[in-house]
Amino acid sequence: MDSMGLTDHVAAESLADLARAPEGLPPHTRGGPPRVMVVDDDQGFREMVRDWLGDEGMPVVAEAADGARAVDLARESSPDVILIDLRMPQLNGIEAVRQIKGFLPATQVIMLSGFGDIALQQAAEAVGVDSYLEKGCSPELLWRTIRFAGTYKLGLQQELEEQLPSPSR
């Protein structure tokens, strides 16, 4: 098991499944709470999530109303976790995630959707979505999933950094 306590979970499990686990979550130990970006075409929903996360001490570093803007803001803000809607104007959530994962592979993406269709969930997972939750899920499940995603991102980032060749001295 690694220092984050993550490797004992099978890779096929989603972040939401891990967040439901009775043993709880590993602590988010480095750099404070995860930095979150919220992407949804419903302004009221974005504001509600932003306010809720702020009340819980979790910084929202960017907000976008469509997938195209999400790609730009992700490049500028490098969030740890992205909460993103599936269906949006200009660029849907699946295509936005595909693009974002191309330049931020360790960023954890939680797709929030009003659609429980398994084909949509599989399409989302195929482009790198780490967890797919329905918008009607409990706030506790969403909170635990975000916290776990932030902790998991740290572990992935550390692995990526360790794989880079060290600079010549």
C-alpha positions as CSV (number, residue, x, y, z in Angstrom):
1,M,0.0,0.0,0.0
2,D,1.3,3.5,-0.8
3,S,1.5,6.3,1.7
4,M,-1.8,7.7,0.6
5,G,-3.6,4.4,1.3
6,L,-4.9,4.2,-2.2
7,T,-3.4,1.2,-3.8
8,D,-5.5,-1.3,-1.9
9,H,-8.5,-0.3,-4.0
10,V,-9.2,-2.0,-7.3
11,A,-8.7,0.3,-10.3
12,A,-12.2,-0.5,-11.7
13,E,-13.9,1.2,-8.7
14,S,-15.1,4.7,-9.2
15,L,-14.4,7.5,-6.8
16,A,-18.1,7.5,-5.8
17,D,-17.8,3.8,-4.9
18,L,-14.7,4.6,-2.8
19,A,-16.5,7.5,-1.2
20,R,-19.3,5.2,-0.1
21,A,-16.8,2.9,1.6
22,P,-17.3,2.5,5.4
23,E,-13.6,2.8,6.2
24,G,-13.7,6.5,5.2
25,L,-11.4,8.6,3.2
26,P,-7.7,9.1,3.4
27,P,-6.9,12.6,4.5
28,H,-6.1,15.3,2.1
29,T,-2.7,16.0,3.5
30,R,-0.7,18.3,1.2
31,G,-1.5,21.8,0.3
32,G,-4.9,22.2,1.9
33,P,-8.2,21.3,0.4
34,P,-8.5,20.4,-3.3
35,R,-9.0,23.3,-5.7
36,V,-12.3,22.8,-7.5
37,M,-13.7,24.0,-10.9
38,V,-17.5,23.9,-11.3
39,V,-18.9,23.6,-14.9
40,D,-22.6,23.7,-15.5
41,D,-24.8,25.7,-17.9
42,D,-27.3,26.2,-15.0
43,Q,-26.1,29.4,-13.3
44,G,-28.2,28.7,-10.2
45,F,-26.8,25.2,-9.8
46,R,-23.2,26.6,-10.2
47,E,-23.8,29.3,-7.6
48,M,-25.4,26.7,-5.2
49,V,-22.4,24.4,-5.5
50,R,-19.9,27.2,-5.2
51,D,-21.5,28.6,-2.1
52,W,-21.8,25.1,-0.5
53,L,-18.1,24.3,-1.2
54,G,-17.1,27.7,0.1
55,D,-19.0,27.1,3.3
56,E,-17.1,23.8,3.7
57,G,-13.8,25.6,3.2
58,M,-13.1,24.2,-0.3
59,P,-12.0,26.8,-2.8
60,V,-13.7,27.1,-6.2
61,V,-10.9,28.4,-8.5
62,A,-13.0,28.7,-11.7
63,E,-16.6,28.4,-13.0
64,A,-17.8,27.9,-16.5
65,A,-21.2,27.7,-18.2
66,D,-20.1,25.6,-21.2
67,G,-17.5,23.0,-22.1
68,A,-15.4,25.3,-24.4
69,R,-14.9,27.8,-21.6
70,A,-14.2,25.0,-19.2
71,V,-11.3,23.9,-21.3
72,D,-9.8,27.4,-21.3
73,L,-10.3,27.9,-17.6
74,A,-8.9,24.5,-16.7
75,R,-5.7,25.4,-18.7
76,E,-5.5,28.7,-16.7
77,S,-6.4,27.5,-13.2
78,S,-5.1,23.8,-13.1
79,P,-7.8,22.6,-10.7
80,D,-7.4,19.5,-8.6
81,V,-11.0,18.4,-9.2
82,I,-13.5,19.4,-11.8
83,L,-17.3,19.0,-11.3
84,I,-18.8,19.0,-14.8
85,D,-22.2,18.7,-16.3
86,L,-22.8,16.3,-19.2
87,R,-25.0,18.3,-21.4
88,M,-24.0,21.9,-22.1
89,P,-24.0,24.3,-25.0
90,Q,-21.0,24.8,-27.4
91,L,-19.1,21.7,-26.1
92,N,-20.6,18.9,-24.1
93,G,-19.0,17.6,-20.9
94,I,-17.6,14.5,-22.5
95,E,-15.7,16.3,-25.2
96,A,-14.5,19.0,-22.7
97,V,-13.1,16.2,-20.4
98,R,-11.4,14.5,-23.4
99,Q,-9.6,17.8,-24.1
100,I,-8.8,18.7,-20.5
101,K,-7.4,15.2,-19.7
102,G,-5.0,15.8,-22.6
103,F,-3.2,18.5,-20.8
104,L,-4.2,17.8,-17.1
105,P,-4.1,14.0,-16.9
106,A,-4.0,13.9,-13.0
107,T,-6.9,16.3,-12.5
108,Q,-9.9,14.3,-11.2
109,V,-13.2,14.8,-13.0
110,I,-16.6,14.2,-11.4
111,M,-19.4,14.3,-14.0
112,L,-22.7,15.4,-12.6
113,S,-25.7,14.5,-14.8
114,G,-29.4,14.4,-14.7
115,F,-29.1,11.2,-16.8
116,G,-28.5,7.8,-15.4
117,D,-28.0,6.1,-18.8
118,I,-25.3,3.5,-18.6
119,A,-24.2,4.3,-22.2
120,L,-23.5,7.9,-21.2
121,Q,-21.6,6.8,-18.1
122,Q,-19.5,4.4,-20.2
123,A,-18.8,7.2,-22.8
124,A,-17.8,9.5,-19.9
125,E,-15.4,6.9,-18.4
126,A,-13.9,6.2,-21.9
127,V,-12.6,9.8,-22.1
128,G,-11.3,9.9,-18.5
129,V,-14.2,10.8,-16.2
130,D,-13.2,9.5,-12.8
131,S,-16.7,9.4,-11.3
132,Y,-20.2,9.8,-12.7
133,L,-22.8,10.9,-10.2
134,E,-26.5,11.8,-10.8
135,K,-27.4,15.4,-9.8
136,G,-29.9,14.0,-7.3
137,C,-27.2,12.2,-5.2
138,S,-26.8,13.0,-1.6
139,P,-24.7,16.0,-0.6
140,E,-22.7,13.7,1.6
141,L,-21.8,11.4,-1.3
142,L,-20.8,14.4,-3.4
143,W,-18.7,15.9,-0.6
144,R,-16.9,12.6,0.1
145,T,-16.3,12.0,-3.6
146,I,-14.8,15.5,-4.0
147,R,-12.5,15.0,-1.0
148,F,-11.4,11.6,-2.2
149,A,-10.8,12.9,-5.7
150,G,-8.5,15.6,-4.3
151,T,-6.5,13.1,-2.2
152,Y,-6.3,10.7,-5.2
153,K,-5.1,13.5,-7.4
154,L,-2.2,14.2,-5.1
155,G,-1.1,10.5,-5.3
156,L,-1.3,10.6,-9.1
157,Q,0.6,13.8,-9.3
158,Q,3.4,12.4,-7.1
159,E,3.6,9.3,-9.3
160,L,3.9,11.4,-12.4
161,E,6.6,13.6,-10.8
162,E,8.5,10.5,-9.8
163,Q,8.4,9.2,-13.4
164,L,10.0,12.3,-14.8
165,P,13.8,12.1,-15.3
166,S,15.7,14.1,-12.8
167,P,17.5,17.2,-14.2
168,S,21.2,16.9,-14.9
169,R,23.5,18.2,-12.2
